[in-house]
Amino acid sequence: MLKKKDFLAFFLPAYGGSLYKLSHPFEWVWIDQKTVSSLFSREERLQKVFKKILAKGFVGLAWHHRGEWISYACMSLPETLGPPHLPRYIRRLPVYWIFYCRTKKAYRGRGLYKASLSILCDWARKRDPKAEIYIDTEPSNVPSRKAIEAVGFTPAGIINVWTLKLPKLGSVVIGGSWNKEAKHLGVNI
């Protein structure tokens, strides 16, 4: 079945210093094979996903509390392909792209997502002060949109993605487009 999905794209303009400070009892770690084995030990599906993410050269971080993950975020690098949910020509852009971010329901609203975005952006800009950093989200994900803009990202158009669902393969991106001039519908921030 052919399906069209829209994503709102955001770009982080140049900035100075760290973006967002957070103080709470939670800690974060970079995702590596050891982290995958320990923090995601009870979730085989997530273990497989993060092993693929690491194999593709992406970076990620995970927040944890009492030995369990509570939030995570990943980022592609200019030398890797971009996130797999995007059309190939966008994936080939030599940019940083934040994707695959989640926070467990019980921990939402505590600033973990904003802190994750800030940590990833700070890391990318230390690595390359002129880094181009993007992120996308679904139009209906209002909390994500608010957090993205609160960290300093600005709207960068709308990405349309066409996927085809195939037996045993799941959804495969077959094309899409990025209208960088398309306006995002407003959200009260």
C-alpha positions in Angstrom: 0.0 0.0 0.0 1.3 3.4 -1.0 1.3 6.0 1.8 2.2 9.7 2.0 3.5 11.3 5.2 4.5 14.8 5.9 7.3 16.0 8.3 8.0 19.5 9.5 11.7 20.3 9.0 13.7 22.6 11.3 17.2 24.1 11.0 19.4 25.3 13.9 21.0 28.7 13.0 24.4 29.6 14.4 24.6 30.1 18.1 27.1 30.7 20.8 27.5 28.5 23.8 25.4 25.7 25.3 21.7 25.8 24.3 19.8 24.4 27.3 20.7 23.6 30.9 18.9 20.9 32.9 19.2 19.9 36.5 17.6 16.8 37.8 18.5 13.4 39.2 18.8 11.7 35.8 22.0 10.9 33.9 22.8 10.5 30.3 25.3 8.3 28.4 26.4 8.0 24.8 24.8 5.0 23.1 27.3 2.2 22.4 27.2 -1.6 22.4 27.5 -1.7 26.2 24.7 0.8 26.6 22.4 -1.1 24.2 23.0 -4.3 26.2 22.4 -2.8 29.6 19.8 -0.1 29.2 17.7 -1.9 26.6 18.2 -5.5 27.9 14.4 -6.1 28.3 13.5 -4.7 24.9 14.8 -6.9 22.1 13.3 -4.6 19.4 15.1 -1.6 20.7 18.3 -3.5 20.9 18.1 -4.4 17.2 17.2 -0.8 16.3 20.1 0.7 18.2 22.6 -1.9 16.9 21.5 -0.9 13.3 21.9 2.8 14.3 25.4 2.2 15.6 26.4 0.1 12.5 25.4 3.0 10.2 27.8 5.3 12.1 25.1 7.4 13.8 25.5 8.7 17.3 22.9 8.8 20.1 22.4 9.3 23.8 20.2 7.8 26.4 18.9 9.2 29.7 18.6 6.6 32.4 17.2 6.2 35.9 17.6 3.3 38.2 19.2 1.2 35.5 16.5 1.7 32.8 16.3 4.0 29.9 13.9 6.9 30.2 14.7 8.9 27.0 16.9 8.7 23.9 17.8 10.6 20.8 20.0 9.9 17.7 21.8 11.9 15.1 23.2 11.2 11.6 26.5 12.8 10.7 27.6 14.5 7.5 29.7 11.5 6.6 26.8 9.0 7.0 23.5 8.8 5.2 20.7 10.6 7.0 17.8 9.1 8.8 16.1 6.2 7.0 12.6 7.7 7.1 13.7 10.4 4.7 13.9 10.3 0.9 17.4 9.3 -0.4 18.3 12.6 -1.9 17.8 14.3 1.5 19.7 11.4 3.3 22.7 12.1 1.0 23.0 15.7 2.3 26.3 16.3 4.3 24.5 17.6 7.4 23.7 16.5 10.9 20.1 15.3 11.3 18.5 14.5 14.7 16.0 11.7 14.6 14.5 8.7 16.5 13.8 10.5 19.8 11.6 9.1 22.5 10.8 9.7 26.1 8.9 7.3 28.3 5.5 8.6 29.2 6.1 8.9 32.9 9.1 11.2 32.3 7.7 13.5 29.7 7.5 17.2 30.4 10.7 17.3 32.4 13.0 18.8 29.8 14.8 15.6 28.7 14.0 16.0 25.0 15.2 19.6 25.0 18.3 18.6 26.9 19.0 15.8 24.4 18.7 18.2 21.5 21.0 20.6 23.2 23.6 18.0 24.0 23.6 16.6 20.4 23.8 20.1 18.9 26.6 21.2 21.2 28.5 18.1 20.3 28.0 18.7 16.6 29.1 22.3 16.8 32.2 21.5 18.9 33.1 18.9 16.2 32.3 21.5 13.4 31.5 25.1 14.3 29.8 25.6 11.0 27.7 22.4 11.3 24.3 22.4 9.6 21.9 20.7 12.0 18.4 19.7 11.1 15.5 17.8 12.8 12.0 16.9 11.7 8.8 15.9 13.4 5.2 15.1 12.5 2.9 18.1 12.3 0.6 16.7 14.9 3.4 16.3 17.5 2.9 19.6 19.2 5.1 18.9 22.3 8.0 18.0 20.0 7.5 21.1 17.9 7.4 23.3 21.0 10.6 21.8 22.4 12.4 22.0 19.0 11.7 25.7 18.7 12.4 26.4 22.4 16.0 25.0 21.8 16.5 27.5 19.0 15.5 25.6 15.8 13.7 27.6 13.1 11.2 26.2 10.5 12.8 24.9 7.4 9.9 23.7 5.3 7.9 20.5 4.9 9.2 17.2 3.7 6.7 14.8 1.9 7.7 11.2 2.1 6.1 8.4 0.0 6.4 4.8 1.4 5.4 1.5 0.1 4.5 -1.3 2.5 6.1 -4.6 1.4 5.7 -8.1 2.9 8.6 -9.0 5.1 10.4 -5.7 4.5 7.9 -3.3 6.1 7.6 0.3 4.9 10.2 1.3 2.3 10.7 5.0 1.3 10.3 5.2 -2.4 10.5 9.0 -2.8 9.6 12.4 -1.6 10.2 16.1 -1.8 11.3 18.9 0.5 9.6 22.3 0.0 12.0 24.5 2.1 9.7 27.5 1.6 6.5 25.8 2.9 5.2 27.4 6.1 4.5 25.4 9.2 1.0 25.9 10.6 1.2 27.8 13.9 1.5 26.4 17.4 1.0 28.4 20.5 4.4 28.2 22.2 
